[in-house]
């Protein structure tokens, strides 16, 4: 497929393709030399760099029909030792943390960190709470207790200056390093809500909420997420698939980037030979160019062969 896309791109530049060949250790696209001679150096550079560009862009294009990105991180697993083990399941999609929309796993981690930066809540003066019972939390400036779900419903703050005159900024009594984290998510059974962008999800009424009281780093360590949300319910049942695909994307991108860099090296018979020739031709043509080009190619090929030989000896 990579060669077919490269051949199509070259044809779009007006250069006839004679044939495409595949052999044991690689492949190539044979072009019309006469047509190449008529092109400007800039257009030649575009053609010879096409293979590198396609290598970097191919896999994300293939994933578009099956997965969607940027609608909230998806749970791929919960560690058995986590307090959220019975509340979150593989396939659930996070949409907000403490009321702030999250679109990717990076947003998720950032909002967990900010949970410690704003530890207080703007509690109205007339709210007195109730008598303390197991599972309830006591506020530092109040004698009565509150349910965690009641506390997180109020606006977060760091000092009383962030609250109105009818409110005070107070913190729940928790151990050092602990915080309250309100997680809004879409159940894996509700694929319609799961595919909604977070800003639409929060006003649509299909929100499910769980409140975590503890060290936010525990969520980072014990709740595993991926940025890829399956488009179809059938794929949602395969909880391991998004994580595997994410790793596949990362590995393939790294391999593609390495191949693109390798293919751009000034080595005989690689695209780097023609790329270097096209760059030199931007300054016109003269004999010194050919001598310099040949010297670069001989040196580059020698270094390339030495690198391969050294790698084989290290095996």
Steps between C-alpha positions, in 0.01 A plus 500: 500500500789734578645452150158547338449832681851614408439409133170695502671806648775485235242471220322807640825692440483407130776238505418162336560191713649207302448234765512414870732221614522313831796283599620318813638800690311793357311649208519788253298705251655530151448847347545658160848657492403728211208645695716555808752702298227753416398568861627783718722413799214581743261255331772235489551548873128450561500175303806353668367592847156349429596157631615643835181705543271207418677274751420749777137556400375158388393328822286783650303508173431127528370540858240767421219257400524305827602748770441859598746720687445800725162415658638398838742232623359145518562262789686186392535351847487565876754348738341257750654700785326824402202635696330567165511135394125454548404841364687520168522236229696454182324692223376789719595840354616787720345835406588737787703521819367737769269651237782575254465325159777254410565405138819292521700302754729804540199710607402224743844500667513881509164529678599233753804711584288815537280322755775566754544862392140596585426299817211712635132553415279808520241387756207739576487619862144376550590140406560321829525135399379215719622277780806297413456143378744246351596596146432873549764776504550781749594851384776688680279797594181305574412264780253293296573262212411483130483232236785522252252538214353806674839667546620459140179660370631839617756716325863422573728762656839566652407792727187688608575774246381255231156472665209743540417679826233238570757219482822394663788298358551194715667166451385148588706329770716257306844351552804682360515476120139387465225683309147457372474422127161504326513291181225533239486214252285325242418135560634257242144383426402850384694536175309817401616687811847354469551652154383846607761774546538581874341845474181351349502204736493718814175671395325203343393322818674164449776567752600241759714612794734340751686686778844383603648599838871424517836571338448608134818316397317176579264570210797553270657171607193274533260622229625428146368710211541545125423798274324285238124450526349220284231624265295179524349315795654173383849640548406645841459148637864431420647689794859417408476623143534881548814458711654260250416735211652795685825308552488387139465861385792608719725215387404540134557875512847445650583237240361717218697801623817289516439367147430852373827628647687197368350545153613865502865412571753591227554137394513354150160373373301651790273805462766700685720489189241683288398730788859617540538539122180711486616722787835562332328586171314786671825695468545412134711232330880478478774237518582553867147403587539154350834445676353618831191284448709193425720561804194530724346184359822300533548619857135447590495151350821406682359619833173321430680172423721541808192555719329187369818295541547626859138418584539146365814447707315616814230233459 
